[in-house]
Amino acid sequence: MKLQKVLILIIIILLFGVINCEKKYDLQGGIAVFKQPNQLEGGSTSTNPPLLVNSNKGRLYASWISYPDPANASTQSIYMDISTDNGCSWKGKFIDIGNEDFTRLTYSLKSIALTSDKKGNLYLVHTPSNKDIFFTRSKNGGKSWINNIRAKPLPISFQPYYFNPSLIKADNGNLYLAYIRNRSVNEILSIGREKTKDYGLYISVSEDEGETWEERISITQILYQGSSAHPGLREYKDTFYLVYADKIYISKDKCESWLEINSPENGYKTGNPLIELGQDGNLYSLWTKTIMLNDSSNDSSGMINGNVEIRFSIFDSDSNSWSKPVTVNDTILPFSYKLSDFEASSNSQTGRLRKIIGEAELLDLAVSEGKMLIGVLWKDYWNGGPKMRFAFSADAGKTWSKTVEIEAKPKNASLVITDEGNLYVLWDEVYFISKTKRAPYPGMIKFVSGKIDKSNR
C-alpha cells in the first residue's frame, strides 16, 4: 500500500511538471508572453557570451564557457545543455573533444562560435588561451564530438593569438570562419607598420566538413578595431556580409574582396550594428541611434541628457540601397550623465562624466527559419536596469509589436525565434555580492521561453 501511494505521488508530480511546462500562453493583443526564467545547470559563465542554437531536428543547444570547479578560475571548459522539449527540461555536460589537455585552460574575450546546418549537424570553434584555434563537430545531436582539429595552416613560424571567431555553414556546403589574430612580421612589413595593423581580420575555409582548413583571406582593407569588436559573418547564395565594429561590408567573390556598405542613416553614427539574413537574401540590420537633448556646455546643471532609438533597416544588394529606417522601441529610452566640476591643471582643463542612467544596448537580432518573423532583444537602464526587453515584427520589419519586458538582468543574451512564434532566450545574469561589489563571475546562465501571436498584434 505504501509503495502504491509513493508511485501515485511520483506520477502526480511528473504530470504537474509536464502540465506546468506545457501550459497555454495568455496572449492578450498579440503581445509576446514569457514564462518564469529558469537557471540552467553547468555553473557560472566566464566573460564569454552564452550561445543558443535551434536545429531543424527540434532541439535547442545552449553552450558557454564554464568553471567545472568554481573555486579554481584557471580551469575552464565548454559546457553544453540540450533540450528536446522546447526548453522545458535540459540535460547537459562538459563536452569531450579529446586529443588535447583542456584541464588548465582559460578563455578570454569572445572565444567560442557555434552553428548548425539544415541536417541538424553542429559545428563549434574555440580559441583556448587565445593561443590556438580549434574546430570540432557533432553529427548525433551533441552526444559526441570529434577530436579537435586545428583550424589554421601549419606550420606557423610565430606565436599567433586568436579571438572573436564567427562560424557559418554556407549554401555551397563549405565552412567559413572569420576571426582576429596578430600578424606576423612579414605580414606587417608587407602592408606597412601601423599599430592598428598589428592585428588583422582573417577568414579560413574548409571544403570537407572541417577536416582540413585553409587560411585564404587576410582582409587588409578592414583595420583592426580592438578586442571588443566581434566580426559577424553571414551568407546567401555566395553573397557574403560581414559586420565589424560600426561598419558593414559585402563580398560577391567568396570573401576575396570586400566593399563597405554605406550607412542607412545618411552619415549618422549608427553604433555597432547587428545583422541577419531576411527574405530573398536581403540583409536585416539593427543599430542604436543617439539623440542628444541638451548641450552640457550651455547647461548650468552639468547634465548631459538624451534618448536612444533602436533602429531597423533592410539592405537590397541588387539595388545597393537601404529601406527607410524604422524605430523598433515604442517607449522612450533615456540616458543621463553628470559632468563633474572641472579639474584645473597646468596645461588644460578636463571634465569627467558620471553615469546616471546608462544608454540602451543591443543584445541580439534573430530571424525565424522561414524568414517570417524578426525578433529583437536589448537592455536599458532607464527604470532601475539593466532590464531586458523584446519586440518582434511579422511583416519584414515594416511595423513592430509593443515592447515586452523580460524578467532578467542580462550581461549578454542570445535569441531564437521560430515561424510558429516560439521564443527562446538564453543569457548570463548579472548579480552582485553586495550593492557595490560584483560577484567574481558575470553570472549564472538563465533561460526563458515565450510565445507570440502573429495573427493579432
N, C-alpha and C positions, 0 to 999 in steps of 0.2 A: 504494500500500500504506500509506504513512504517513497519507494522508487517511482511509483506511478505519479505521485504528486510532484516529485522532482522533475520528471520528464515533462509533465504538463506545464510546470513553471518555466522550464527552458524553452518550450515551444512558444509560450506566450511572449517571452522576452524577445525571441527571434522574430516573431510576427510583428511585434510592436516596432522593432528596429526597421524592418522592411517597410511597414506602413509609414513610419515617420520619414524614412528616406524618400519614398516614392509619393509623398503627399502632393495633392493638387496645388498649383500656384493660384493665388488670388490676383488675377490680372485686372486691374482697375484702370480703364482708359488707356490700355496698351503700355503702361509704364512697366519697365523691367522690374521684376521682383526677385530678390535674392534670399536664400536661406541663411541660417546662422553659420558663420565660419567655423571651420574645424582646424585644429592643429595637426599636421602630419607628423608621423614618426620619422626618425632619421637624424635627429639632433638639430642644432642650430646651423645656420649657414655662415659661410665666410663673407668676404666683401663681394663675392661674385653674385650677380643676379640669378635667381632661380629660373628654370626654363620649363615651359609647358607645351607639349605636342599632342595633337589629336590625330591618330591614324585612321585610315578608312576601314579598319577592322573593328571599330567601335571601342578602341582602347585610348585611355589617357595616360600619358607618360609625364611625370614630374621629376626633374633632375636638378641637383645642386651640389656644390662642394660643401662637405660636412666634416665634422670632427668626430671620429669614432670614439675618442677619449676627450671629453670636454675640458679635462684638466691639462691636456697637452696640446697647445695650439700649433705645435710644429708638425703634428700628424694630421693630414687631411686626405680625404678620399672622395670619389664621386659616388653619390647616393642616387638611387632611382626608385621612385614609388610608382606602382602601376595600378590603375583602376579599370575594371571591365564592366562597371555598372553605373556609368555617368557620374563618378566621383562619390558615390555613396560609401564605398569602402575602398581601402587601399592596402596593398601589400608591397613592401619594399625591402631593399638590401643594398649594401655597398657592392657595386658591380665588380666582377673579377675579369680583368683584362690582361692578366698574365704577363709573362716574359720580361718584366721589369720590376725593380724593387720600388713599390709605391707606398712603402710604410713610413717614410720620413720625408714626404714631400710637402711643399707649401704652394698654394695657388694664390696669386695676387692679380690685381687688375681684373679684366674680363678674360677668363681662362678656359671656358668651355663653349661649344656650339653643338646643337642637337637639331636634327631634321629627320623627316621620314619621306618615303615615296608612296606612290599610289598602291603599291603592293603591301604596304604596312611595314616594310623594312626600316630599321633605324640606323642612323649614321651619326657618329659622335667624334668630335675633335677636341683635344685638350692640350694645354701647354703647362705641364707640371714644372714648377720652379722657374717658369719662363725660359728655360734653357733648352727646351726641345718642343717639338710639336708632333703629336701622335694622333693616329686615326684608328677607330675601331667600329665594328658594325654588328648588328644582330638581325638575324632573319627568322627568329622564332619568338617575336614579341617581347624581347628583352630578357628572356630566360637565360641565355648565354651569349657571350661576346667573343669575337675572335681576338687573338693576341694582338697587342699593339703593333701598328705599322708606322714607321716614321714617314710623315707627310712632308718630306723635304728631300732634295737631291743630295747624294753623298758622293765623295767626301766634301766637307766644308773646311777650309783652312783657317777658320777663326771661330770664336765662340759667339754664335748668334743668340739673340734674345727675342722670343716670340710672345705676342699677346694680342688680345682683342680679335679672335677668329670669328669669321662668318662663313657658314657652310650651306650650300644648296645642291639639290639634285636637279639638273637641267632637263628640259624636254628631250634633248638628244641622248639622255642616259648617262652623261658624264657628271662627275662631281667637281664642283668649283669651290675653292677655298680661298677667301681673302683674309689677310692678316697683316699685322705690323711686325717688322723686325728691323734690327740695326743693320746698317750697310757695311760691307767690307771696305777696306782701304782702297782697293782697286775701283770699287763702285763709286766711292766718294770722289776719287781723283777724276773719274770719267765724267762726272756731272758737275764738278765744282764744289769747293769746300764751303758749305754753309751749315750753320747749326741746325736749321730745320731739315737739312737733308742727311744728317747722320742716321736718322731712322727713315724708313720708307714703307710704302704700301705695296704689297705683293699679292699675286694670285697664282696658286698652284692648281693643276688639273689632273684628274685621274679618269682614264677611259676604261678601267677594268674593276669597277666597284671598290676602289680604294686599295687594291693590291700594290699598285705602283703609282708614284706621283712625280710630276714634272713641274718645277717652278718656272713657269713660262714667262710671266709678265712682271716687270718692275715698273710701276706706274710713276714715272719720274715727273710728269706734269702736275701731279697732285702732291702738294707739300704736306709733310707730317704736321699734325695739329695737336700733339700732346697725347699723353696716355689716357685721358678721359674721352677722347674721340674714338667711337667704335664704328668701323666700316660695316655697312649693311648691304648685302648683295641680293638681287632679285633677277629673274629671267623669264622671258616669254618668247618662244619660237626664235631663239638665237638673238633676241634683243635683250641686252643686259642693262640693268640700272644699278648704280652704286650711290649710296648716301654716305657722306663722310663729313663730320663737323657740321658746318652750316651750309653745305653745298650738295647738289645732286648732279650726277653725271650719267651719260648714256653711251653705250658702245654697241655698234652693229657689226663688228668684226670679231666676235668671240673674245672680247676683252683686250684685244691688242692695242686699241687706242680709245681714248675717252674724250667726250665733249661735255663741257659744263652746260647744264640747262639753266636758263635764266630764271630768276626768282618770280614766283607768281604774284608777288606784292609790288612789282614795278619799282624795285630798289629799296623797299622797306627791309630792315633786318628781320629775318624770319625765325631766328633762333635755330636750334638743332632739330631739323625735321625728321619725321618718321615716314617710311614708305611701305606700300604693299601693292600687289598687282590686283587690278579690278577686272570688270567686264571687258571682253575683247582685248585683253592685254594692256589696257590703259593703266597708267600709274596713278595711284592714290597717294596724296601727300598730306601730312598733318604737321602743323607747327604752331608756335605761340607768337602772338604779336603784342608788343608792349606799347601801351598808350599812356603817356605822361599827362598828369592833370595839373601840375604846377611846376614852377621853376624855383628851385630852392634858393637861388641867388637873390630872388626878389621876395622871398618868404621869410619874414622875421622869426617864424617859429622854427626854422631849420628843418622842416619836414619835407620829404620827397614822397609824393603820392602818385599812384597810377592804377590802371587796370590791365589785366591780361586777357586777351581773347584767344580761344582755341580755334584755329582756322583750318579749313579743308579745301583742297582743290584737286582737279584731275588733269593730268598731262596726256595729250594726244600726240603720240610720236609721229603720226602721219602728217599732221598739220604743224607740228612742233610748237604747240601752244597750250596754255593753261586755261581751264574754265575759270569763271569769276569766283573768287574765294567766298566761302560761306562760313559764317560763325557757328560753331558747334554748341558752345555753352549757352544756356538760357538764363544763367544767374551771373551777376557781376562778380568778378574775381579780383578784388583789390589787393594792392601791396603798399607797404609804407616803410620808409626808412627815416631815421633821425640823424641829422647831420650834427656831429658833436662840435663843441667850441673849437675854433682854430687854434692850432698849436704853433706858436711863433718859433722860428729857427733863424739861424744866421743867414741862410740862403733863400728860404721860401716859407710860405705858409701852407700848411696841409690840413685837410679835414678828414675825419673818419666817419664812416657810416655805421649805424647800429640798426640791425634789422628789427622792425616792429611787427610787420606782417610780411612773410616771405612771398615770392612770386610763385604762381602756379607752374607745375612741371608736368610734362608729358610722361606717361608710363608705357602705354602700348597702343598700337593700331592693329586691328585684326579684321580679316575678311573671311566670310564663310566659304566652304569648299566649292559651292556653285556660284560664288560671287554675288549672292543675293542680298546678303546683309553685311554691314560695316559696323564694327564696334570700336569705341574709343575709351581709354582709361587715362585719367590724370589725377594728380593730387594737388590740393591747395591748402592754404593756411589761414584763410580769412575768418574762420569761426572756430579757432582753437585747434587747428590741424596738427600734424598732417592728416587730411581726410581724403579718402579715395572716392572718385566719382566716375560715373559711367553714362554714356549716351550712345544711341545707335541710329542708323539710317537704313531704310528699306527701299530707297529709290536712288541708289548710286550717289548718295551724298548731297542730293538737292535739298532735302529737308532732314531735320534731326529731331529725335524724341526729346522729351523732358529729361532733365538731368536727374540721376538717381544716386544717392549716397550709399556706399558700401561700408559696412562696419569694419574699418581697418585703419591702421596707421602704417602705411607701407613705406619701405625704402625703395624697393623695385617691385615690379609686378609684370606678369605675363597673362595674356588674354587669349582664349579660344572661343569662337562663335560659330555655330552651325546653321545650315539652311533652315532647320526646324525651329530655330530660335533658342536653342540651348546655349547657356553661357557658363564658362568655366574660368575662374580666376585663381592664380597662384601668386603669392607674394611673400616677402620676408618682412615680418612685423618688427617695427622699431619699438624697443622697450627700454626702460630705464631702471637703474638700481635705485635712484632717488630722483628728486625733482631736478637735480643739477648734474647728475652723473649718468652717462650712458653705460649700458651693460657691456661686458668685454666683447661680445659679438653683436653684429647688427640686429639679429633677431631670430625668432622661430619661424618655421615655414608654415603658412596657413593657406587654406583652400576654401573656396565657396562656389556653389553652383547657382544658377539662376535661370529665368525663363522670360522671353519677350513674346508679345502678341503682334505679329506682323500685319494682321488684318485691321486692327483698330488702334491707331496711335493717337 
